[in-house]
Amino acid sequence: MDIPTLKMLIKRGFLLFSILCITFTLSAKKPGAYLSYTVFNSPADGPYIETYLSVAAHTVNYIKNKDGKYQASIEILTMFKKGEEIINYDKYEFFSPALEDTLDLNFSFLDVQRYSLPIGNYDFELQIRDINGDEKPFISLQPVEINFPENDINISGIQLIDTYEKTKDAGILSKIGYDMVPYIVNFYPENVNKVTFYSEIYNSDKVLSENTQYLVTYFIEPLERNEPLAQYVKFKKETTSPVNVVFGEFDIKDLKSGNYFITIEVKDRENKLLARNRQFFQRSNPRIKFSIDDLADFSPEKTFVGGINNMDTLNEYISTLNPIANLQERNFVEAHKDNSDLPTLQKFFYKFWLNRNTLEPGKEWEKYLNEVNKVNKAYSTIIMKGYETDRGRTYLKYGPPNAISENYNEPSAYPYEIWHYYVLKNGQRNKRFVFYTEDIVTNDFSLLHSDVTGEPTNYRWQYILHRRVDPGSNIDQSTTPDSWGGNSKKYFDLPH
């Protein structure tokens, strides 16, 4: 693997790096930031969480420091809580690089921290405030699970790596003799053609005894099915130890657009699965087009699509796939749906389900069609079928929510629903969707806000929801005053 050069800045594990892909901007007047973390376990000191906070340089304010250079300053507050009890806490000031001028701010600066935490489930609260600005702090709250059973083999979180180089002076970025710069986002655009990752395996010596060999397999698998992609599978023999390291890399130049997992598995000599962990990532690679050329000898009558021989019916079925189709598949449909013959669309439909269930594509389609019928019954409007609505799309893409807060009669708000998911297929936890309508008669609830990565985010969602009785036009207002009967914030924080 190539070892690029890092440009290091000594300040609480802090360094500067170029923007490679997406920066999640919290708002136009607040620091643009992206947060991720990985959970590890030290045999000597116990479990800890490593946090990575990337701040986009152009979203913060600069003033001159004592040396006459321009510098931004951000106040960071982190808390790990169990209920109302604070288990770990930190508050500190985080500085940008010192700059001669602020003409070129096309970079991000990174803060890395480590916090010791006992095994358990926590609420991780992060507050970010631009000290040189006048905005209130941005607050993020998400769940964290620390789970390393002492008598089982277990795997740490899988840390995505941007760049790395051999360690000269050990610091917070140092692991196994390398300084590793984390890859903060899990999105890989077309110009990024390698996925590098780091993980640790614990307790193999306890479970398998000392000086025993075992097999580590790591691979890429599509989100749609739990099956490794043959060209992205690697094996590694390990000898039992308190900690074994998995430091791997895949060339994804030819990996098509889609949603994937990096998966690590530990197996013994009898091929028994002992431990498994995975990390979600998304690939955008428009150079690789969706193709049905490998179905040249396809005979529809020998498959489940043989019974779908009406063009209108097949087009309708293909339309229902939009919520779960990847970018390549949607592009193929857009280009071919209205000008292709029946056999071509049958090939597409068959391959779509073959990619999701190699053994029983027909049963996979029947299962999905049953869900489509459910959303059509529940969410159809006068002008849209259920699968075309925001609620229908969300249900088909993520499955049924674990909880729905339905609030149709609050005096101060438009009718709304808040959907709560404990765990999404891509690993995101404790995520919510806010839907609302200005006219409940139409049954057309639009998605107003979600904290799911990749979904629309609107920090002013409460204000918009309560415009029913407060139609003011203050574009900077993000929350609403306390009003009689208003429960949206409570239900968002604690859906029921």
C-alpha positions as CSV (number, residue, x, y, z in Angstrom):
1,M,0.0,0.0,0.0
2,D,1.2,3.5,-0.8
3,I,2.3,5.7,2.1
4,P,1.4,9.3,1.3
5,T,2.8,12.3,3.3
6,L,0.8,13.8,6.1
7,K,1.0,17.4,7.0
8,M,0.8,17.4,10.8
9,L,-0.2,20.2,13.2
10,I,0.5,19.6,16.9
11,K,-2.7,20.5,18.8
12,R,-4.7,17.8,20.6
13,G,-4.4,15.2,17.8
14,F,-5.2,17.8,15.2
15,L,-4.3,17.9,11.5
16,L,-5.1,19.5,8.2
17,F,-6.3,17.6,5.1
18,S,-7.9,18.4,1.8
19,I,-11.6,17.9,1.3
20,L,-12.0,14.6,-0.7
21,C,-15.7,14.3,-0.7
22,I,-18.8,15.4,1.2
23,T,-18.8,17.8,4.1
24,F,-22.0,17.8,6.1
25,T,-22.9,21.5,6.7
26,L,-25.0,22.0,9.8
27,S,-26.3,25.4,8.5
28,A,-25.1,28.4,6.7
29,K,-24.1,30.2,9.9
30,K,-22.9,27.3,12.0
31,P,-19.7,25.3,11.7
32,G,-20.0,22.8,8.9
33,A,-18.9,19.5,10.5
34,Y,-19.0,15.8,10.1
35,L,-18.7,13.4,13.1
36,S,-17.8,9.7,13.2
37,Y,-16.4,7.4,15.8
38,T,-14.9,3.9,16.3
39,V,-15.1,1.8,19.4
40,F,-12.0,-0.1,20.5
41,N,-10.9,-2.2,23.5
42,S,-7.5,-2.0,25.2
43,P,-6.5,-5.2,27.1
44,A,-4.6,-3.0,29.6
45,D,-7.0,-0.1,30.0
46,G,-10.4,-1.3,28.9
47,P,-12.9,-0.1,26.2
48,Y,-12.7,3.4,24.7
49,I,-14.3,5.4,21.9
50,E,-12.3,7.3,19.4
51,T,-14.1,10.3,17.9
52,Y,-13.3,12.1,14.7
53,L,-14.7,15.6,14.1
54,S,-14.0,17.3,10.7
55,V,-14.8,21.0,10.3
56,A,-15.0,22.7,6.9
57,A,-12.7,25.8,7.0
58,H,-15.0,28.0,5.0
59,T,-17.9,27.7,7.5
60,V,-16.2,29.3,10.6
61,N,-15.2,32.8,11.5
62,Y,-11.5,34.0,11.7
63,I,-9.8,36.6,13.7
64,K,-6.2,37.6,14.0
65,N,-4.2,35.9,16.7
66,K,-1.3,37.3,18.7
67,D,1.0,36.5,15.8
68,G,-1.1,38.5,13.3
69,K,-2.4,35.4,11.5
70,Y,-6.0,34.5,11.0
71,Q,-7.4,31.7,13.1
72,A,-10.7,30.1,13.9
73,S,-11.6,28.8,17.4
74,I,-14.3,26.3,18.2
75,E,-15.6,25.3,21.6
76,I,-16.3,21.5,21.8
77,L,-18.4,19.9,24.6
78,T,-18.7,16.1,24.7
79,M,-20.8,14.1,27.1
80,F,-21.5,10.4,27.4
81,K,-24.6,9.8,29.5
82,K,-26.7,7.0,30.9
83,G,-30.0,8.5,31.5
84,E,-29.2,11.7,33.5
85,E,-25.9,10.4,34.8
86,I,-22.8,11.7,33.0
87,I,-20.2,8.9,32.7
88,N,-17.5,10.9,30.8
89,Y,-17.2,14.6,29.9
90,D,-14.8,16.9,28.2
91,K,-14.9,20.6,27.2
92,Y,-12.1,22.3,25.3
93,E,-11.2,24.8,22.6
94,F,-10.3,23.6,19.2
95,F,-8.2,25.8,16.8
96,S,-7.9,25.9,13.1
97,P,-4.6,26.3,11.4
98,A,-3.1,29.8,11.6
99,L,-3.4,31.4,8.1
100,E,-1.8,34.4,6.4
101,D,-5.1,35.2,4.7
102,T,-8.6,33.7,4.3
103,L,-8.7,33.7,0.5
104,D,-8.4,29.9,0.1
105,L,-10.5,27.9,2.6
106,N,-11.0,24.8,0.6
107,F,-9.9,22.3,3.3
108,S,-11.1,20.8,6.5
109,F,-9.3,20.5,9.9
110,L,-9.7,17.5,12.1
111,D,-10.0,16.8,15.8
112,V,-9.4,13.3,17.2
113,Q,-10.2,12.4,20.8
114,R,-10.3,9.2,22.9
115,Y,-12.7,8.6,25.9
116,S,-12.6,5.6,28.2
117,L,-16.1,4.0,28.7
118,P,-17.2,0.9,30.6
119,I,-19.3,-1.7,28.7
120,G,-22.8,-0.4,28.3
121,N,-25.1,1.8,26.2
122,Y,-24.8,5.6,26.2
123,D,-26.2,8.8,24.8
124,F,-23.3,10.6,23.1
125,E,-24.0,14.4,23.1
126,L,-21.7,16.7,21.2
127,Q,-22.0,20.5,21.3
128,I,-20.1,22.7,18.8
129,R,-19.9,26.5,19.0
130,D,-17.9,29.0,16.9
131,I,-16.3,31.2,19.5
132,N,-15.9,34.0,17.0
133,G,-19.5,33.9,15.9
134,D,-22.8,34.8,17.6
135,E,-24.8,31.6,16.9
136,K,-26.0,29.2,19.6
137,P,-24.1,25.9,19.8
138,F,-25.2,23.1,17.5
139,I,-26.1,20.0,19.5
140,S,-25.9,16.4,18.2
141,L,-27.2,13.4,20.2
142,Q,-26.7,9.8,19.1
143,P,-26.5,6.4,20.9
144,V,-23.2,4.5,21.4
145,E,-22.9,0.8,22.3
146,I,-19.8,-0.6,24.0
147,N,-19.9,-4.4,24.0
148,F,-16.8,-6.5,24.4
149,P,-17.7,-9.8,26.3
150,E,-14.7,-11.1,28.1
151,N,-15.2,-14.7,27.2
152,D,-16.0,-14.3,23.5
153,I,-13.9,-13.3,20.5
154,N,-15.1,-9.9,19.5
155,I,-14.1,-7.3,16.9
156,S,-13.7,-3.6,17.4
157,G,-15.4,-1.0,15.2
158,I,-14.0,-0.8,11.6
159,Q,-12.2,2.5,11.2
160,L,-12.1,3.8,7.6
161,I,-8.7,5.3,6.8
162,D,-7.9,8.2,4.5
163,T,-4.1,8.2,4.4
164,Y,-1.3,6.8,6.6
165,E,2.4,7.0,7.0
166,K,5.0,5.4,9.2
167,T,5.1,6.9,12.7
168,K,7.9,9.3,13.6
169,D,6.6,10.7,16.8
170,A,3.8,8.6,18.4
171,G,0.6,10.5,18.9
172,I,-3.2,10.0,19.0
173,L,-3.2,9.0,15.3
174,S,-0.6,6.3,15.8
175,K,-1.5,2.6,15.6
176,I,0.8,-0.4,14.8
177,G,3.7,1.8,13.7
178,Y,1.6,4.1,11.4
179,D,-0.1,7.5,11.8
180,M,-3.6,6.9,10.3
181,V,-5.8,9.8,9.2
182,P,-9.4,8.7,9.5
183,Y,-11.8,8.9,6.5
184,I,-14.6,10.7,8.2
185,V,-17.5,10.2,5.7
186,N,-18.5,6.7,4.4
187,F,-19.1,8.0,0.9
188,Y,-16.5,7.2,-1.8
189,P,-16.9,9.3,-5.0
190,E,-15.6,8.4,-8.4
191,N,-12.2,9.9,-7.9
192,V,-11.4,7.9,-4.7
193,N,-10.5,4.4,-5.8
194,K,-9.3,2.7,-2.6
195,V,-11.0,1.7,0.6
196,T,-8.5,1.3,3.5
197,F,-9.6,0.2,7.0
198,Y,-8.3,-0.8,10.4
199,S,-9.8,-3.0,13.0
200,E,-8.8,-5.2,16.0
201,I,-9.8,-8.7,17.1
202,Y,-9.8,-9.5,20.8
203,N,-9.7,-12.6,23.1
204,S,-8.7,-15.2,20.5
205,D,-6.1,-16.5,22.9
206,K,-8.8,-17.0,25.6
207,V,-11.3,-18.8,23.3
208,L,-9.0,-20.8,21.1
209,S,-6.0,-21.2,23.5
210,E,-2.5,-19.9,22.9
211,N,-0.5,-20.4,19.7
212,T,-3.5,-21.6,17.7
213,Q,-4.1,-20.5,14.2
214,Y,-7.5,-19.2,13.0
215,L,-8.8,-17.6,9.8
216,V,-9.8,-14.0,9.3
217,T,-11.8,-13.2,6.2
218,Y,-12.7,-9.7,5.1
219,F,-14.8,-8.8,2.1
220,I,-17.2,-6.3,0.5
221,E,-20.8,-7.3,0.3
222,P,-23.8,-5.4,-1.1
223,L,-26.4,-4.0,1.3
224,E,-29.1,-5.8,-0.7
225,R,-27.9,-9.3,0.1
226,N,-25.5,-10.9,2.6
227,E,-23.2,-12.4,0.0
228,P,-19.5,-11.5,-0.6
229,L,-18.5,-10.1,-4.0
230,A,-16.1,-12.7,-5.3
231,Q,-13.5,-10.2,-6.5
232,Y,-13.4,-8.5,-3.1
233,V,-12.6,-11.3,-0.7
234,K,-9.3,-11.7,1.2
235,F,-8.1,-14.2,3.7
236,K,-5.6,-14.0,6.5
237,K,-4.3,-16.6,8.9
238,E,-3.7,-15.4,12.4
239,T,-2.2,-16.8,15.5
240,T,-4.1,-16.3,18.7
241,S,-3.3,-13.2,20.8
242,P,-5.0,-10.8,23.1
243,V,-5.2,-8.4,20.1
244,N,-4.9,-9.2,16.4
245,V,-4.9,-6.4,13.8
246,V,-6.8,-6.3,10.5
247,F,-5.3,-3.6,8.4
248,G,-6.7,-4.0,4.9
249,E,-7.4,-2.3,1.6
250,F,-9.5,-2.8,-1.5
251,D,-9.1,-1.3,-5.0
252,I,-12.7,-0.2,-5.8
253,K,-12.0,1.4,-9.2
254,D,-14.4,-1.1,-10.8
255,L,-16.9,-1.3,-8.0
256,K,-20.2,-0.1,-9.3
257,S,-22.3,2.5,-7.6
258,G,-24.3,1.2,-4.6
259,N,-24.5,0.6,-0.9
260,Y,-22.0,-1.9,0.6
261,F,-20.5,-3.3,3.8
262,I,-16.9,-4.0,4.6
263,T,-17.3,-7.2,6.6
264,I,-14.8,-9.0,8.8
265,E,-15.3,-12.6,10.0
266,V,-13.4,-14.8,12.4
267,K,-13.6,-18.6,11.9
268,D,-11.9,-21.5,13.6
269,R,-10.3,-24.6,11.9
270,E,-13.7,-26.2,11.6
271,N,-14.9,-23.2,9.7
272,K,-17.2,-22.2,12.6
273,L,-18.1,-18.5,12.7
274,L,-16.8,-17.0,15.9
275,A,-17.2,-13.3,15.4
276,R,-18.4,-10.9,12.7
277,N,-18.5,-7.1,12.3
278,R,-19.2,-4.8,9.4
279,Q,-19.0,-1.1,8.3
280,F,-21.4,0.5,5.9
281,F,-20.1,2.6,3.0
282,Q,-21.5,4.1,-0.2
283,R,-19.9,4.1,-3.6
284,S,-20.6,6.5,-6.5
285,N,-19.0,5.3,-9.7
286,P,-21.0,6.5,-12.8
287,R,-18.2,5.2,-15.1
288,I,-19.5,1.6,-14.4
289,K,-22.9,1.3,-16.0
290,F,-25.7,-1.1,-15.1
291,S,-25.6,-4.0,-17.7
292,I,-27.8,-6.9,-18.6
293,D,-25.3,-8.2,-21.2
294,D,-24.5,-11.3,-19.1
295,L,-28.2,-12.4,-19.6
296,A,-27.7,-12.9,-23.4
297,D,-29.2,-16.4,-23.2
298,F,-32.0,-15.3,-21.0
299,S,-35.3,-17.1,-21.5
300,P,-38.1,-15.3,-19.6
301,E,-40.5,-18.3,-19.8
302,K,-38.1,-20.3,-17.6
303,T,-38.1,-17.6,-14.8
304,F,-40.7,-15.8,-12.7
305,V,-40.8,-12.9,-15.1
306,G,-42.3,-15.1,-17.8
307,G,-45.7,-14.5,-16.3
308,I,-45.2,-10.7,-16.5
309,N,-45.8,-10.3,-20.3
310,N,-47.9,-7.2,-20.2
311,M,-45.9,-4.0,-20.9
312,D,-48.0,-1.7,-18.7
313,T,-47.9,-4.2,-15.8
314,L,-44.1,-4.6,-16.1
315,N,-43.6,-0.8,-16.3
316,E,-45.6,-0.4,-13.1
317,Y,-43.7,-3.1,-11.3
318,I,-40.4,-1.4,-12.4
319,S,-41.6,1.9,-11.1
320,T,-42.2,0.4,-7.6
321,L,-38.4,-0.4,-7.4
322,N,-37.3,3.2,-7.2
323,P,-37.2,3.3,-3.3
324,I,-34.7,0.4,-3.2
325,A,-32.8,0.8,-6.5
326,N,-29.3,2.0,-6.5
327,L,-28.1,4.9,-8.7
328,Q,-27.0,2.7,-11.6
329,E,-30.4,0.9,-11.7
330,R,-32.3,4.2,-11.5
331,N,-30.3,5.6,-14.4
332,F,-30.9,2.4,-16.5
333,V,-34.7,2.7,-15.9
334,E,-34.7,6.4,-16.8
335,A,-32.9,5.7,-20.0
336,H,-34.8,2.5,-21.1
337,K,-38.2,2.4,-19.5
338,D,-40.1,4.3,-22.2
339,N,-38.2,3.1,-25.3
340,S,-37.3,-0.5,-24.6
341,D,-39.0,-3.7,-25.7
342,L,-40.6,-6.2,-23.4
343,P,-37.6,-8.7,-23.4
344,T,-35.1,-6.0,-22.4
345,L,-37.3,-4.8,-19.4
346,Q,-37.8,-8.5,-18.4
347,K,-34.1,-9.0,-18.4
348,F,-33.6,-5.9,-16.2
349,F,-36.4,-6.9,-13.8
350,Y,-35.0,-10.4,-13.5
351,K,-31.4,-9.2,-12.9
352,F,-32.6,-6.7,-10.4
353,W,-33.9,-9.4,-8.2
354,L,-31.2,-11.9,-9.0
355,N,-28.7,-9.3,-7.6
356,R,-30.7,-9.4,-4.3
357,N,-31.4,-13.1,-4.0
358,T,-29.3,-15.4,-6.2
359,L,-31.2,-18.5,-5.2
360,E,-34.8,-17.3,-5.2
361,P,-35.2,-14.0,-7.0
362,G,-38.9,-14.7,-7.6
363,K,-39.6,-15.1,-3.9
364,E,-37.7,-11.9,-3.1
365,W,-39.9,-10.0,-5.6
366,E,-43.1,-11.5,-4.1
367,K,-42.0,-10.4,-0.6
368,Y,-41.3,-6.9,-1.8
369,L,-44.6,-6.7,-3.8
370,N,-46.4,-7.6,-0.6
371,E,-44.8,-4.5,1.1
372,V,-45.7,-2.3,-1.9
373,N,-49.3,-3.4,-1.6
374,K,-49.2,-2.4,2.1
375,V,-47.9,1.1,1.4
376,N,-50.3,1.6,-1.5
377,K,-53.2,0.8,0.9
378,A,-51.8,3.0,3.7
379,Y,-50.3,6.0,2.0
380,S,-51.8,6.5,-1.5
381,T,-53.2,10.0,-2.2
382,I,-55.6,11.3,-4.9
383,I,-52.7,11.8,-7.3
384,M,-50.0,9.4,-6.1
385,K,-49.7,5.7,-5.3
386,G,-48.3,4.9,-1.9
387,Y,-44.9,3.8,-3.1
388,E,-44.5,7.3,-4.7
389,T,-45.1,9.2,-1.5
390,D,-42.4,10.1,1.0
391,R,-43.8,7.8,3.7
392,G,-44.1,5.0,1.2
393,R,-40.6,5.4,-0.1
394,T,-39.2,5.5,3.5
395,Y,-41.1,2.4,4.5
396,L,-39.9,0.4,1.4
397,K,-36.3,1.6,1.7
398,Y,-35.9,1.2,5.5
399,G,-38.7,-1.2,6.5
400,P,-41.4,-0.5,9.0
401,P,-40.4,1.9,11.8
402,N,-40.1,0.7,15.4
403,A,-42.3,3.5,16.6
404,I,-44.6,6.1,15.1
405,S,-45.8,9.2,16.9
406,E,-49.0,10.4,15.2
407,N,-50.0,13.9,16.1
408,Y,-52.9,15.2,14.0
409,N,-54.6,17.6,16.4
410,E,-52.0,19.8,18.1
411,P,-53.4,23.3,18.2
412,S,-50.1,24.9,17.2
413,A,-48.8,22.6,14.5
414,Y,-49.7,21.1,11.2
415,P,-50.6,17.4,11.4
416,Y,-47.4,15.4,11.6
417,E,-45.8,12.0,12.2
418,I,-42.4,11.1,13.6
419,W,-41.0,7.7,12.7
420,H,-38.3,6.2,14.8
421,Y,-35.9,3.4,13.8
422,Y,-33.8,1.7,16.3
423,V,-31.2,0.3,13.8
424,L,-31.2,0.8,10.0
425,K,-29.8,-1.8,7.5
426,N,-26.7,0.4,7.0
427,G,-25.9,0.4,10.8
428,Q,-27.2,3.9,11.7
429,R,-28.9,3.8,15.1
430,N,-31.7,5.8,16.7
431,K,-32.8,7.6,13.6
432,R,-36.0,9.6,12.9
433,F,-38.1,11.0,10.1
434,V,-40.6,13.9,10.4
435,F,-43.5,14.0,8.0
436,Y,-46.2,16.7,7.9
437,T,-49.1,17.8,5.9
438,E,-51.0,21.1,5.6
439,D,-54.2,19.3,4.7
440,I,-54.8,15.9,6.3
441,V,-57.7,15.2,4.0
442,T,-55.3,14.4,1.1
443,N,-53.2,12.0,3.1
444,D,-50.1,13.5,1.5
445,F,-47.5,13.8,4.2
446,S,-44.2,15.2,3.0
447,L,-40.8,14.5,4.5
448,L,-39.8,17.6,6.4
449,H,-36.6,16.5,8.3
450,S,-34.5,13.4,9.0
451,D,-31.3,12.8,10.9
452,V,-30.5,9.8,8.6
453,T,-27.3,10.3,6.6
454,G,-28.3,10.9,2.9
455,E,-31.8,12.1,3.7
456,P,-33.1,15.7,3.7
457,T,-32.1,17.6,6.8
458,N,-33.8,20.8,7.8
459,Y,-32.6,22.5,11.0
460,R,-35.7,24.8,10.9
461,W,-38.2,21.8,10.8
462,Q,-39.9,22.8,14.1
463,Y,-40.4,26.4,12.9
464,I,-42.0,25.2,9.6
465,L,-44.2,22.7,11.4
466,H,-45.6,25.4,13.7
467,R,-46.2,28.0,11.0
468,R,-49.8,27.0,11.2
469,V,-50.2,29.5,14.0
470,D,-46.9,31.4,13.7
471,P,-46.5,32.3,10.0
472,G,-43.7,34.8,10.6
473,S,-40.8,35.1,8.1
474,N,-37.7,35.1,10.3
475,I,-35.4,33.0,8.1
476,D,-32.9,32.6,11.0
477,Q,-35.4,31.2,13.4
478,S,-34.8,27.4,13.9
479,T,-37.0,26.6,16.8
480,T,-40.4,27.8,17.9
481,P,-41.5,29.4,21.1
482,D,-43.2,27.2,23.7
483,S,-46.8,26.9,22.7
484,W,-49.8,25.2,24.2
485,G,-50.0,21.6,23.1
486,G,-46.7,21.6,21.2
487,N,-44.9,18.2,21.6
488,S,-42.9,17.9,18.4
489,K,-39.5,18.3,20.1
490,K,-40.4,15.9,22.9
491,Y,-41.6,13.2,20.4
492,F,-38.5,13.7,18.2
493,D,-36.2,13.2,21.2
494,L,-38.2,10.4,22.7
495,P,-40.6,8.9,20.1
496,H,-43.3,6.6,21.4
